[in-house]
Amino acid sequence: MKRAFTLFFCVITILLFSLSPAGLLQGLQTNVYTQQAREKQQQYTGNLSLWHIVSFKTGGQSGVSYLRERIRYFEQKHPYVFIQLTAYTAEEAQQALARGEFPDLISYPLGFFPDPSVFCPLPLPNQLPRNLRTVGSFDGVCYAYPYMADAYTLSIDQDMFFDQDIPLPADIALDDSALSQLTDFLIQTSASPALGDTASPMAEFSLLHSYALADMQLRYWQSCRTFSPDSFWEKASPCLLAPAAEILKSAESSANPLSLQTYTLRGYSDLCQCIGVNAQSASDKAAMGQAFCASLLTASAQKALQALYMLPVLPLEALYPDSPLHAQAYHDLQKYGIVPNTFAFAAQLQQPFLQLSDPAAKTLLQKIVSTGK
């Protein structure tokens, strides 16, 4: 009897499925649509404030213009969400923070915030190369995403070298031998290097990470803090250590055009813009802010950085066909580059400055590029 009942139940079930697939499918679709509608209703709608704190130059389109464009794309995909962008210098942002102001989203230069607790946690950015994933982390938790960077470069006034029949390296990517020979010549001539206006207080570390320079050579490059970029553009200094974007902008506006040769410095860069979400935001608002942060790490958003002549942090192909210098700098950042942890870097900026030739300098470099502690 039990076996007959089981057989009867199976037959009825098969008949129901065969005779009414449309009804079952409609029920499933209704459940899916209901769930999607419920999730949409739970999403945040309203205004989000975004600060963009500017500390280093872009080489083309401005960072503000770039963010406005990304906001427009994001708002198209998220109806009834409106992001209000305000640009600040670092000093203006500090003053606003001192008044108790803090936006929902904040785009800031590496090292601006020493305390990760002002940000809410973000999903780990596993789409980034391994050497950049911990830039915004503290104790294994991600609080900020790096989304664009620049690289340090070394620019040479070729005329000062040609006048003395000194050959310059042909490859725009300086290796150990080329940089060492170049440094030795500069030391012998007592010619002092200059440092860019937008270089960070630790810009010289770009010469420490990937190059095996002698102590005397490191001390020479440390002396670049004595001379402003004006001394280079006015032909008083033969070389300039500066961000690539600063070189690009300055060369365009210089009243004294130079016979310029610019080389990339592989490895270290602290020229990085990060973005995070206010830790005090309500959960739905924070989720929408996280979605905007993630949108800056999409392939389309990263490719758009070419208009700024800034370096994407995402691995991409066929970038900067018109600029071999930026193509090389991007390649070096992805393959060799290290960017300091933003919170460890902020803490170090508050400490006494180390000389590059100090044995503790390499230990410090290893510390600030690891996950913040």
N, C-alpha and C positions, 0 to 999 in steps of 0.2 A: 504493500500500500504506500509506504514511504517513498519507494522508488518511483512509483507511478505519479505521485504528487510532484516530485522533483522534476520529472520529465515534462509534466503539464506546465509547470512554472517556467521552464526554459523555453517551451514553444510559445507561450504567451509573450514572454519578453522579446523574443526574436520578432514576432509579429508587430509588436509595438514600435520597435526600432525601424522595421522595414516600412511600416505604413505611415509613420509620422516623423521622418527625419527633419522636415522643415520646422516643425514645432519645437523639436528638441534643440535644433541649431539656433532658432530664434531665442529660446530661453537662455542658451549659453551666451549669445551675443548681448542679450539684455543685461546679464550679470556682468559681463566685461565692461559694457558702456556705463553701467551703474557705478562700478568700481572706479572707472576713469573720471566720471563726473564728481564722485565723492572726493577723489584725490585732488581734482582741480579746485574744488570748493575750499579745500583745506590749505591751498597755497596762499602765500602772502600777496596781497594787493595794496598798493599805496606807494609812498615815496621812500626812496633810499638816498641817503646823503653819501657822497664819495669825495674824499680829499685826495688830491694828487700833489705830493710834496716833491718839488723839483730841486735836485742838487747837482746833476751833471747834464751837459748838453746832449741833444740828439744831433745827428749829422744831416737830417733832412726835415721831414714833417715833424711838428712838435709832439711831445707826449700827450699834451692836452687834446690836440686834434685827433690823435690816434684813439684815445679813450672815448672821445665823443662818438667816433665812428663805431667803436665796439658797443657802446651804450645803445646806439640806434639799432644795431642788429639784435641786441639782447631784448630790448623793449618790443621789437616786432614779434619775437617769439613768446613774450610774456605780457599779454595785454593787461592793462591797468597797473603795471609796475613802471614807476618813473624814477630814474636815477639822476640826481642833481649833483653836478660836478663843480668843485671849487678847486682852483689851483693856488698853492701856497709855496713860498720859499720855506726853507728849513726854519728860519728865524720867525716867520709869520706863523708857522704851524706850532712852534714852541709857545708862542704868545697865546694862541688860541687854546692850547692844551692847559696852559697855566690859568686861563679863565674858566676852566672846567668843561670846555667843549670837547666833544669827541664824535666823529661821524660814524655812520653805520658800516662804511667800508673805507679803507685807507690804503692808498698806494704810496709807498715810502722807500727812500733809498736805504740800502743795506746798512745796518747798524744804527738806525735812527731810534729804535725802541730797545732798551736793554731788558725789559720785563715781558715775557711771553704771556703773562696772565691778563694783559689787556685785550688779547685776542681769544676767540673761541676756537676749539680744535677743528681742523679740516681733514677730509679724507687724505690718505697718503698719496702723493703725486707719482704713482708708479709709472706714468708715461714719460717721466723725465729720465735722462741718463743717470746712472748710479752716482756719478760724481756731483750731481746737483740736487739729489732728492732730499738731503738733510739740511739744506740751506735755511729753511724756515722751521726747523724742528728743535724741540727741547725735551730731554729725557724720553726720547722715542715717540713723542707726540708732535704732529705737524700743526703749526699755528699760522703759517704764512707760505704763500707760493712765490718763488721767483718767476717773473714772467718776461723780463727783457734784460739784456746786459750790454756792456761795451768791453773793449779790450784796451790794454795799454800798448802803446806803440813808441818806437824810437825814430824820430825824424832827424835827418842829416841835411845840413847845408852843403850840397855837393861841391860848390865852388871852393870852399875852404879846404877841401881834400884834393880837388883836381889841381889847385895852384901848387900843391906840394907833391904832385905825382903819386898820390896814395890811392890805390885801387879800393873801391868800395865793394862789399858783398853784392853779388848779382841776384841772389835769391831773397825775396822779401821776408822769408821766414828765417830769422837769425838762429844759427846753431851755436854750440859752445865755442867752437873755434873762431867763428866770425865775430861773435860778440867780444871774446877775449882779445883778439887782435885789434879790434876797433877801440876797446877800452885802453889798451896799452899805448896806442898812438895818442889818444886824447890826454893821457897822463903825461906823456913826454912833452907835449906842447903846452902844458899847463892851461889848456882850454877848459873852461868850466861848463858843465851841463846846466840846462834850465829845466824847470818843472812846470807843467801845465797848471792853469788856474783851477781846473775842475778835478785835478788829481786828488786822491784821498790822502790822509796823513800817513798811510802805509803803502803808498804807490810803489816805492822802491822794492817791496817784497816781490814784485813781478820779476825782478832780477835774481831773486834768491831761490825760488821754488824749482825752476827747471834748468838752471844754469850752474855750472861748476866754476865760479869765479874765485880768484884768490882774495885774501883779506884786503890787500891794497886796492884791488879793483872795486871791491864792494864799498870801501871807504870813499873812493872817487865818486861813485854814483850817489852815495849819501849826501854829498856836497851839493847836489842839484837843488836842495831846498833854499840855498842862498840866492838863487837867481830866478827871476820871473820870466814868463814866456816872452815878454817884450824884448829881453836881451837876445833871444834867438831870432825873432822877426826883424830886429834891427841889426843883425849880423854881428852882434857882440859875443854870441855863444854859438858853437858849431852844432849843437844837438839839443833836442828837446824830448823829454820823457813826458808823454801826455796821452789822454784817452783819444782813440781814433776819431770820435765825433768832434772833439775840440780842434784837432788838426784840420779836419775837413772844413769846418766853419771858418777857422782863422785864416787858412790859405785862401779862401774865397774873398775874404774882406781885407786882407793885408794890403797896405799901401806900398809895401816893399816886397814885391814878388821874389821868391827865392827859387833857386834850382834845387827843388826839394826831392829827397828820397826818403820814403817812410817804410819802416820794417815792423813786422808784428813781433811781439814778445809772447812766447807761448807760456801757457801755464796759468799763473795766478791772476785773478781779477776780482777786485772788490767793487766794481762798477756794475751794480745790479739793482733793479727795481723790484720790490716785493709788494704783495697785496694780502690784506687780512681782513677779518670781520670782527666788529666790536663784540667783546665778550658779554656785554650787558644787553645785547639784543634779545628780543623774544624769540622763541624757537622757530616760528614760521618766518620771521624776518631774517634770522640767522641763516636758515636754509636757503632763502632766496639770495642772500649775500654770498653764500658758498657756491651757488650755481653761477653767479656772475664771475667769481674768482676762477672757477673751473673753465668758464667760457674763454678766458684769456690763454688757456693752455691747449686750445684746439688748434688743429693744423692751419685752418684759415686765418685765425687771429695771429698766429705766430708768423705765417708767411707775410702778413700785412706789415710786419716790423721792418721789412726791406725799405719801405717808403721813408722810414726814420733813419736808415743806415744804423740800426741797432741790431744786436745779435739775438736771435731766438734761442730759447732754452730747450726747445723740443727738437729731437732729431728729425731733420728734413733733408731733402735733396735739391740740387740744382738751384742754389741761392746766389744772389749777387753776381749775375753774369756781366754786369758793367763795372764791377769793382773787385779786382783780384785781391786787394788788401783785405776787404771785409770777408770775402770768401775764405781766405786763409785764416783770418782771425776766428771765424765761425767754426772752421774745421778744427783748429787748435782747442777752442773751448770745449767742443764735444768730445775730442779724443784725449786731450791731456789736461784740460783746464780744471782748476779748483777755485771755487768761490767760497769765501769764509761763511761759517754759520752766522746768521744775522745777529743773534743774541750774544754769542761769544765775541763777535767783532765789536759790538756796542760796548761790552764790558772792557775790552782791550783799549778802546779809544779813550777811556777814562784813566788809563794807567800811564806812567812815564814811558816815553818813546825809547825803543831799543835801537842801537846801532846794528846795521846789517852784519857787520863783522863780529858782533857779539855771539859766542857759541849758543846762547840762550835763544837767539832769534829763530833758528830753525825749529827748536822745540815749541816756541810760541806759535809759529806758523802751523805746525801740525795740530796744535790745540784748537786754534780758531777755525780750522777747516773741518773739524769733526763735529758731531752732534753736540749742541750746547748742553752744558751741565751747570 
